[in-house]
Amino acid sequence: MSETSTLSDASKPSGEKSERPMVTAENVTKSFGSGSYAVTALDNVSVTIRENEFFTLLGPSGCGKTTLLRLIAGFELPTKGSILLDGQEIGHLPPYKRPVNTVFQNYALFPHMTVAQNIAFGLEMLNKPKAEIDDAVKKMLALVQMGKLADRRTDQLSGGQQQRVALARALAPHPKVLLLDEPLSALDLKLRKEMQIELKRLQSETGITFVFVTHDQEEALTMSDRIAVMDTGHILQVGGPKDIYNHPARRFVADFIGDINIMNAEMLSVSDGHGTIRLSKGNEVKARLSSDTLKPGSVSVAIRPENVRLCDKSDSNCTVSGTISNVVYFGSGTNTHITLEDGTDVIARSSSGGGNPGEAIGLIFPDEHLQVLID
């Protein structure tokens, strides 16, 4: 874990989100190895993370998200490009001189120390006065709700409790940025959900910029102010959770975030940010465009299952028709699986039943929920 440095003043809690840049990656490329053995983990990546923001790097294994986190921390150096923190180029600074702290997957606690001693460790390494250390430890224990366990050794704690200690230790020096490398991955499902809420609370109360790495889309949607979706060393889209979920720009983003129906279609014309499209063996409908560079021709279109409406096959308002192949009840709703006349499989989600297998049925794709994607 790197501890905060002389560059950093204490971050101030704030209920309002700032537009001021805190971390900026400018045309960053990171390659490992050389020659024919070189592997490019990041390819010309640029992104700005704001002050007092919960920002998540989301993507599958090997997409480059942890590499970007390690570049910010100083554990790796860019092959090309630069990293700025609060407007200052930090590429020349070793990790311990950056105003950044990191919480790792395994927490990296000292098992022979108590909770309080673990929290105090970083401050002691910075030669802070004892009174200041004691005050900071007390505040951090209260913040993570661990006051009653201050004198317990960390190897006597549960996984969730250990994570709280790791967070308290990282937050104690008031870094400008807290980096979190999949810190919830070792927790069971119920505890992971509880800690998602807890992390969001801690970020809001401290006002510190959090940069969170995960491959779990639900974690990203639950906690983040903004999300950067990554794949193969590139950032494909940056936006708020609702924007990423409801308006995915690319096929990969749409397919990676939540359940979605993706179909092939022909775009006939383009006007005012919308395209007139025709699905195979279906009616002409309007769809939003994810990019103003899209032109008429073969395209992919997407719609979330909860936005698909079932209708009688004879209804002239139906976009397409098909046959119910399966009906799956999952507690809070029902997924109706439909095979369209061209063989495409589509899911419609509703809070009530959706017919019976073998039944012919029509589907309505509302214009406002249908989107043309960049492949």
ROGUFI-700939 format. One record per residue (C-alpha): residue in one letter; chain; x, y, z. Coordinates in steps of 0.5 Angstrom, whole numbers, plus 2048, in hexadecimal, padded with zeros to 3 digits. Layout:
BEGIN
<r "a","A",<X,Y,Z>>;
...
// end
This chain:
BEGIN
<r "m","A",<800,800,800>>;
<r "s","A",<803,807,7FE>>;
<r "e","A",<802,80C,803>>;
<r "t","A",<800,814,802>>;
<r "s","A",<805,819,801>>;
<r "t","A",<807,820,802>>;
<r "l","A",<803,822,7FB>>;
<r "s","A",<7FD,820,7FF>>;
<r "d","A",<7F8,824,803>>;
<r "a","A",<7F2,821,807>>;
<r "s","A",<7ED,820,802>>;
<r "k","A",<7E6,823,804>>;
<r "p","A",<7E0,820,805>>;
<r "s","A",<7DA,823,800>>;
<r "g","A",<7D3,821,7FE>>;
<r "e","A",<7D4,824,7F7>>;
<r "k","A",<7D8,821,7F2>>;
<r "s","A",<7DE,825,7EF>>;
<r "e","A",<7DF,826,7E7>>;
<r "r","A",<7E7,827,7E9>>;
<r "p","A",<7EB,822,7E6>>;
<r "m","A",<7EF,81E,7EC>>;
<r "v","A",<7F2,818,7E7>>;
<r "t","A",<7F4,819,7E0>>;
<r "a","A",<7F7,814,7DB>>;
<r "e","A",<7F9,817,7D5>>;
<r "n","A",<7FA,812,7CF>>;
<r "v","A",<7FD,80D,7D3>>;
<r "t","A",<800,807,7D0>>;
<r "k","A",<803,801,7D5>>;
<r "s","A",<806,7FB,7D2>>;
<r "f","A",<80A,7F5,7D5>>;
<r "g","A",<810,7F2,7D2>>;
<r "s","A",<813,7F4,7CB>>;
<r "g","A",<813,7F2,7C4>>;
<r "s","A",<80F,7EC,7C2>>;
<r "y","A",<80E,7EA,7C9>>;
<r "a","A",<80B,7F1,7CB>>;
<r "v","A",<804,7F1,7CE>>;
<r "t","A",<800,7F8,7CD>>;
<r "a","A",<7FB,7F8,7D4>>;
<r "l","A",<7F9,800,7D2>>;
<r "d","A",<7F9,803,7CC>>;
<r "n","A",<7F9,80A,7CB>>;
<r "v","A",<7F4,80B,7D1>>;
<r "s","A",<7F1,812,7D3>>;
<r "v","A",<7EC,813,7D9>>;
<r "t","A",<7EB,819,7DE>>;
<r "i","A",<7E9,817,7E5>>;
<r "r","A",<7E6,81C,7E9>>;
<r "e","A",<7E7,81F,7F0>>;
<r "n","A",<7E2,81B,7F6>>;
<r "e","A",<7E0,816,7F1>>;
<r "f","A",<7DE,80F,7F1>>;
<r "f","A",<7E1,80D,7EA>>;
<r "t","A",<7E1,805,7E8>>;
<r "l","A",<7E6,802,7E3>>;
<r "l","A",<7E1,7FC,7E1>>;
<r "g","A",<7E3,7F6,7DC>>;
<r "p","A",<7E5,7EF,7DB>>;
<r "s","A",<7EB,7EC,7DD>>;
<r "g","A",<7F1,7EF,7D9>>;
<r "c","A",<7EE,7F5,7D7>>;
<r "g","A",<7F3,7FA,7DA>>;
<r "k","A",<7EF,7FC,7E0>>;
<r "t","A",<7F4,7FA,7E5>>;
<r "t","A",<7FA,7FC,7E1>>;
<r "l","A",<7F7,803,7E1>>;
<r "l","A",<7F6,803,7E8>>;
<r "r","A",<7FD,801,7E9>>;
<r "l","A",<800,807,7E5>>;
<r "i","A",<7FC,80C,7E9>>;
<r "a","A",<7FF,809,7F0>>;
<r "g","A",<806,809,7ED>>;
<r "f","A",<807,801,7ED>>;
<r "e","A",<808,801,7E5>>;
<r "l","A",<80A,807,7E1>>;
<r "p","A",<807,809,7DA>>;
<r "t","A",<80A,807,7D4>>;
<r "k","A",<808,80D,7D1>>;
<r "g","A",<803,813,7D3>>;
<r "s","A",<802,816,7DA>>;
<r "i","A",<7FF,815,7E0>>;
<r "l","A",<7FD,81C,7E4>>;
<r "l","A",<7FA,81C,7EB>>;
<r "d","A",<7F6,823,7ED>>;
<r "g","A",<7FA,826,7E7>>;
<r "q","A",<801,824,7E9>>;
<r "e","A",<805,81F,7E4>>;
<r "i","A",<806,819,7E9>>;
<r "g","A",<80A,814,7E4>>;
<r "h","A",<811,816,7E8>>;
<r "l","A",<80E,814,7EF>>;
<r "p","A",<80F,80E,7F2>>;
<r "p","A",<809,80B,7F5>>;
<r "y","A",<80A,80D,7FC>>;
<r "k","A",<80B,814,7FA>>;
<r "r","A",<804,814,7F7>>;
<r "p","A",<7FE,817,7FA>>;
<r "v","A",<7FA,810,7F9>>;
<r "n","A",<7F9,80A,7FD>>;
<r "t","A",<7F7,803,7FB>>;
<r "v","A",<7F2,7FE,7FE>>;
<r "f","A",<7F4,7F7,7FB>>;
<r "q","A",<7F0,7F1,7FA>>;
<r "n","A",<7F3,7ED,800>>;
<r "y","A",<7F3,7F3,804>>;
<r "a","A",<7FB,7F3,806>>;
<r "l","A",<7FA,7F3,80D>>;
<r "f","A",<7FF,7F2,813>>;
<r "p","A",<7FC,7EC,816>>;
<r "h","A",<801,7ED,81D>>;
<r "m","A",<7FE,7F4,81E>>;
<r "t","A",<7F7,7F6,820>>;
<r "v","A",<7F2,7FA,81C>>;
<r "a","A",<7F4,801,81F>>;
<r "q","A",<7FB,7FF,81E>>;
<r "n","A",<7FA,7FD,817>>;
<r "i","A",<7F6,804,816>>;
<r "a","A",<7FC,808,819>>;
<r "f","A",<801,805,815>>;
<r "g","A",<801,809,80F>>;
<r "l","A",<801,80F,813>>;
<r "e","A",<807,80D,817>>;
<r "m","A",<80B,80C,811>>;
<r "l","A",<809,813,80F>>;
<r "n","A",<80C,815,816>>;
<r "k","A",<806,819,818>>;
<r "p","A",<805,81B,820>>;
<r "k","A",<802,816,824>>;
<r "a","A",<7FC,81A,826>>;
<r "e","A",<7FB,81B,81F>>;
<r "i","A",<7FB,813,81E>>;
<r "d","A",<7F7,812,824>>;
<r "d","A",<7F2,817,821>>;
<r "a","A",<7F2,814,81A>>;
<r "v","A",<7F1,80D,81D>>;
<r "k","A",<7EB,80F,821>>;
<r "k","A",<7E8,812,81B>>;
<r "m","A",<7E9,80C,816>>;
<r "l","A",<7E7,807,81B>>;
<r "a","A",<7E0,80B,81C>>;
<r "l","A",<7E0,80C,814>>;
<r "v","A",<7E0,805,813>>;
<r "q","A",<7DC,803,819>>;
<r "m","A",<7E2,7FF,81C>>;
<r "g","A",<7E3,802,823>>;
<r "k","A",<7E1,7FC,827>>;
<r "l","A",<7E6,7F8,824>>;
<r "a","A",<7EC,7FD,824>>;
<r "d","A",<7F0,7F8,828>>;
<r "r","A",<7EF,7F2,825>>;
<r "r","A",<7F4,7EF,820>>;
<r "t","A",<7F2,7EF,819>>;
<r "d","A",<7F3,7E7,818>>;
<r "q","A",<7ED,7E7,81D>>;
<r "l","A",<7E9,7EA,818>>;
<r "s","A",<7E4,7E8,813>>;
<r "g","A",<7E5,7EA,80C>>;
<r "g","A",<7E0,7F0,80C>>;
<r "q","A",<7E3,7F3,812>>;
<r "q","A",<7EA,7F2,80F>>;
<r "q","A",<7E8,7F6,809>>;
<r "r","A",<7E6,7FC,80E>>;
<r "v","A",<7EC,7FC,811>>;
<r "a","A",<7F0,7FC,80A>>;
<r "l","A",<7EB,802,808>>;
<r "a","A",<7EC,806,80F>>;
<r "r","A",<7F4,805,80E>>;
<r "a","A",<7F4,807,807>>;
<r "l","A",<7EF,80D,809>>;
<r "a","A",<7F3,80F,80F>>;
<r "p","A",<7F8,814,80B>>;
<r "h","A",<7F3,817,807>>;
<r "p","A",<7F6,816,800>>;
<r "k","A",<7F3,819,7FA>>;
<r "v","A",<7F1,813,7F7>>;
<r "l","A",<7F0,80C,7FA>>;
<r "l","A",<7F1,806,7F5>>;
<r "l","A",<7ED,800,7F6>>;
<r "d","A",<7EF,7FA,7F2>>;
<r "e","A",<7E9,7F5,7F2>>;
<r "p","A",<7E8,7F5,7FA>>;
<r "l","A",<7E2,7F2,7FA>>;
<r "s","A",<7E4,7EC,7F6>>;
<r "a","A",<7E5,7E7,7FC>>;
<r "l","A",<7DF,7E9,800>>;
<r "d","A",<7D8,7E4,800>>;
<r "l","A",<7D2,7E7,7FC>>;
<r "k","A",<7CE,7EA,802>>;
<r "l","A",<7D4,7ED,805>>;
<r "r","A",<7D7,7F0,7FE>>;
<r "k","A",<7D0,7F4,7FD>>;
<r "e","A",<7D1,7F7,804>>;
<r "m","A",<7D8,7F9,803>>;
<r "q","A",<7D5,7FC,7FC>>;
<r "i","A",<7D1,801,800>>;
<r "e","A",<7D6,802,805>>;
<r "l","A",<7DC,804,800>>;
<r "k","A",<7D7,809,7FD>>;
<r "r","A",<7D5,80C,804>>;
<r "l","A",<7DD,80C,806>>;
<r "q","A",<7DE,810,7FF>>;
<r "s","A",<7D9,815,800>>;
<r "e","A",<7DB,816,807>>;
<r "t","A",<7E2,817,806>>;
<r "g","A",<7E2,81B,7FF>>;
<r "i","A",<7E8,817,7FD>>;
<r "t","A",<7E8,815,7F6>>;
<r "f","A",<7E7,80D,7F5>>;
<r "v","A",<7E9,80A,7EF>>;
<r "f","A",<7E6,803,7EF>>;
<r "v","A",<7E8,7FD,7EB>>;
<r "t","A",<7E3,7F7,7EA>>;
<r "h","A",<7E1,7F2,7E5>>;
<r "d","A",<7DA,7F2,7E8>>;
<r "q","A",<7D5,7F6,7E5>>;
<r "e","A",<7D0,7F6,7EA>>;
<r "e","A",<7D6,7F9,7EF>>;
<r "a","A",<7D7,7FE,7EA>>;
<r "l","A",<7D0,800,7E9>>;
<r "t","A",<7CE,800,7F0>>;
<r "m","A",<7D4,805,7F3>>;
<r "s","A",<7D7,809,7ED>>;
<r "d","A",<7D6,810,7EB>>;
<r "r","A",<7D9,80F,7E5>>;
<r "i","A",<7DB,808,7E1>>;
<r "a","A",<7E1,807,7DC>>;
<r "v","A",<7DF,801,7D8>>;
<r "m","A",<7E6,7FE,7D6>>;
<r "d","A",<7E8,7F8,7D1>>;
<r "t","A",<7EE,7F6,7CE>>;
<r "g","A",<7F2,7FC,7D0>>;
<r "h","A",<7ED,801,7CE>>;
<r "i","A",<7E8,805,7D2>>;
<r "l","A",<7E2,804,7CE>>;
<r "q","A",<7DD,809,7D1>>;
<r "v","A",<7DD,80D,7D7>>;
<r "g","A",<7D6,80F,7DB>>;
<r "g","A",<7D1,80F,7E1>>;
<r "p","A",<7CE,808,7E3>>;
<r "k","A",<7C8,80A,7E0>>;
<r "d","A",<7CB,80D,7D9>>;
<r "i","A",<7CF,806,7D8>>;
<r "y","A",<7C9,802,7DA>>;
<r "n","A",<7C4,805,7D6>>;
<r "h","A",<7C8,808,7D0>>;
<r "p","A",<7CE,804,7CF>>;
<r "a","A",<7D2,806,7C9>>;
<r "r","A",<7D5,800,7C6>>;
<r "r","A",<7D3,7F9,7C6>>;
<r "f","A",<7D9,7F6,7CB>>;
<r "v","A",<7D6,7FB,7D0>>;
<r "a","A",<7CF,7F9,7CF>>;
<r "d","A",<7D0,7F2,7CF>>;
<r "f","A",<7D5,7F3,7D5>>;
<r "i","A",<7D0,7F7,7DA>>;
<r "g","A",<7CA,7F3,7DC>>;
<r "d","A",<7C5,7EF,7D8>>;
<r "i","A",<7C4,7F1,7D1>>;
<r "n","A",<7C1,7EF,7CA>>;
<r "i","A",<7C5,7F1,7C4>>;
<r "m","A",<7C3,7F0,7BD>>;
<r "n","A",<7C5,7F1,7B6>>;
<r "a","A",<7C1,7F6,7B2>>;
<r "e","A",<7C1,7FA,7AC>>;
<r "m","A",<7C2,802,7AD>>;
<r "l","A",<7BE,805,7A7>>;
<r "s","A",<7BF,80D,7A9>>;
<r "v","A",<7C2,811,7AE>>;
<r "s","A",<7BF,818,7B1>>;
<r "d","A",<7C0,81C,7B7>>;
<r "g","A",<7C3,817,7BB>>;
<r "h","A",<7BF,811,7B9>>;
<r "g","A",<7BF,80C,7B4>>;
<r "t","A",<7B9,808,7B0>>;
<r "i","A",<7BA,801,7B1>>;
<r "r","A",<7B7,7FB,7AF>>;
<r "l","A",<7B8,7F4,7B2>>;
<r "s","A",<7B8,7EE,7AF>>;
<r "k","A",<7B1,7EC,7AD>>;
<r "g","A",<7AF,7F2,7B1>>;
<r "n","A",<7AC,7F9,7B1>>;
<r "e","A",<7AF,7FF,7B0>>;
<r "v","A",<7B1,803,7B6>>;
<r "k","A",<7B5,808,7B9>>;
<r "a","A",<7BB,807,7BD>>;
<r "r","A",<7C0,80C,7C1>>;
<r "l","A",<7C7,80C,7BE>>;
<r "s","A",<7CD,80B,7C3>>;
<r "s","A",<7D1,810,7BE>>;
<r "d","A",<7D0,815,7B9>>;
<r "t","A",<7D5,811,7B4>>;
<r "l","A",<7D0,80C,7B3>>;
<r "k","A",<7CE,80B,7AC>>;
<r "p","A",<7C8,807,7A8>>;
<r "g","A",<7CA,800,7A7>>;
<r "s","A",<7CB,7F9,7AC>>;
<r "v","A",<7CB,7FB,7B3>>;
<r "s","A",<7CA,7F8,7BA>>;
<r "v","A",<7C4,7FA,7BE>>;
<r "a","A",<7C3,7F9,7C6>>;
<r "i","A",<7BD,7F9,7CB>>;
<r "r","A",<7BD,7F7,7D2>>;
<r "p","A",<7B8,7F2,7D4>>;
<r "e","A",<7B4,7F6,7D9>>;
<r "n","A",<7B3,7FB,7D3>>;
<r "v","A",<7B0,7F5,7CE>>;
<r "r","A",<7A8,7F5,7CE>>;
<r "l","A",<7A4,7EF,7CC>>;
<r "c","A",<79E,7F0,7C8>>;
<r "d","A",<799,7EC,7C4>>;
<r "k","A",<79C,7E9,7BD>>;
<r "s","A",<797,7EC,7B9>>;
<r "d","A",<798,7F3,7BC>>;
<r "s","A",<79A,7F8,7B7>>;
<r "n","A",<79F,7FC,7BC>>;
<r "c","A",<7A3,7F5,7BD>>;
<r "t","A",<7AA,7F6,7BB>>;
<r "v","A",<7AB,7EF,7BA>>;
<r "s","A",<7A8,7E8,7BB>>;
<r "g","A",<7AB,7E2,7BE>>;
<r "t","A",<7A9,7DC,7C2>>;
<r "i","A",<7AA,7DB,7C9>>;
<r "s","A",<7B0,7D6,7CB>>;
<r "n","A",<7B0,7D6,7D2>>;
<r "v","A",<7AE,7DA,7D8>>;
<r "v","A",<7B2,7DB,7DE>>;
<r "y","A",<7AF,7DD,7E5>>;
<r "f","A",<7B5,7E0,7E9>>;
<r "g","A",<7B1,7E3,7EF>>;
<r "s","A",<7B1,7EB,7EE>>;
<r "g","A",<7AE,7EA,7E7>>;
<r "t","A",<7AE,7E5,7E1>>;
<r "n","A",<7B2,7E4,7DB>>;
<r "t","A",<7AF,7E2,7D4>>;
<r "h","A",<7B4,7DF,7CF>>;
<r "i","A",<7B1,7E0,7C8>>;
<r "t","A",<7B4,7DE,7C1>>;
<r "l","A",<7B3,7E3,7BC>>;
<r "e","A",<7B1,7E0,7B5>>;
<r "d","A",<7B8,7E1,7B3>>;
<r "g","A",<7BA,7DD,7B8>>;
<r "t","A",<7BD,7E2,7BD>>;
<r "d","A",<7BC,7E1,7C4>>;
<r "v","A",<7B9,7E7,7C8>>;
<r "i","A",<7B7,7E8,7D0>>;
<r "a","A",<7B1,7EC,7D2>>;
<r "r","A",<7B1,7ED,7DA>>;
<r "s","A",<7AB,7EF,7DE>>;
<r "s","A",<7A8,7EF,7E5>>;
<r "s","A",<7A2,7EA,7E2>>;
<r "g","A",<7A2,7E4,7DE>>;
<r "g","A",<7A4,7E4,7D7>>;
<r "g","A",<7A0,7DE,7D3>>;
<r "n","A",<7A2,7D7,7D2>>;
<r "p","A",<7A7,7D3,7CE>>;
<r "g","A",<7A5,7D2,7C7>>;
<r "e","A",<7A0,7D8,7C7>>;
<r "a","A",<7A1,7DD,7C1>>;
<r "i","A",<7A2,7E4,7C4>>;
<r "g","A",<7A3,7EB,7C1>>;
<r "l","A",<7A9,7F0,7C4>>;
<r "i","A",<7A9,7F7,7C4>>;
<r "f","A",<7B0,7FB,7C5>>;
<r "p","A",<7AE,802,7C7>>;
<r "d","A",<7B2,807,7C3>>;
<r "e","A",<7B5,80B,7C9>>;
<r "h","A",<7B8,804,7CC>>;
<r "l","A",<7BB,801,7C5>>;
<r "q","A",<7C2,803,7C3>>;
<r "v","A",<7C7,802,7BE>>;
<r "l","A",<7CE,800,7C0>>;
<r "i","A",<7D5,801,7BE>>;
<r "d","A",<7D8,7FA,7BD>>;
// end
